[in-house]
Amino acid sequence: MSSKTVQFWDKQAVRYAAQPVKDEESYEQMLQTVATRLKPDDNVLEIGCGTGSTAVRMAQHVANWTATDISSGMIDIANSKDAPDSAKFVVADADTKFANAPFDVACAFHILHLVPDPQSTIKSLFAQIKPGGLFISKTVCPGEMGVVPRIVVPIMQFFGVAPTSLHLLRVPELRAMVKAAGFNFIEDRTFGAAKANPYFVAQRPV
């Protein structure tokens, strides 16, 4: 991950933490759905955890939840929260290889469109998940939002108000990447009206 991208998210950390959830009902539905896939003895990895809001909520369901982000500013805020003992916040990029792998579950929420190489990240997660383990993700696919993002995003990137790593992913493209990495889809849906934000659960074959 480039230093410019890290600096971008460090600068955004405080403002990001202060922003309310855009669609709280859908967010709660997602958390409830994710919880049904977790077991008390699970070892879980979350990439791109931001300020740790999801990790704080979900770590109570598992034995270990390792939540990572490239931004030390984001992780500092996450560490200031009242999280379960099972939650651990770590500064790391999305492709980091972890000593406590393999994981029972890997999570990527609103991050795959922001990593430098989504396919590489998905393959890295596959390699760190146990056979039979799960990959759970809800990802923004800006390429499904018409022509506006293709016009606006480059302008925002030029002026430094959007990260340079942002990809205009489309849903079929994302699904193809997940399959190419070796996963099998076992759940695929959306929450609320956000059809460009697909949620899926994929499994590494046994």
Secondary structure, 3 states (H helix, E strand, C coil): CCHHHHHHHHHHHHHHHHCCCCCHHHHHHHHHHHHCCCCCCCEEEEECCCCCHHHHHHHHHCCEEEEEECCHHHHHHHHCCCCCCCEEEEECCCCCCCCCCCEEEEEEECCCCCCCCHHHHHHHHHHHEEEEEEEEEECCCHHHCCCHHHHHHHHHHHCCCCCCCCCCCCHHHHHHHHHHHCCEEEEEECCCCCCCCCEEEEECCC
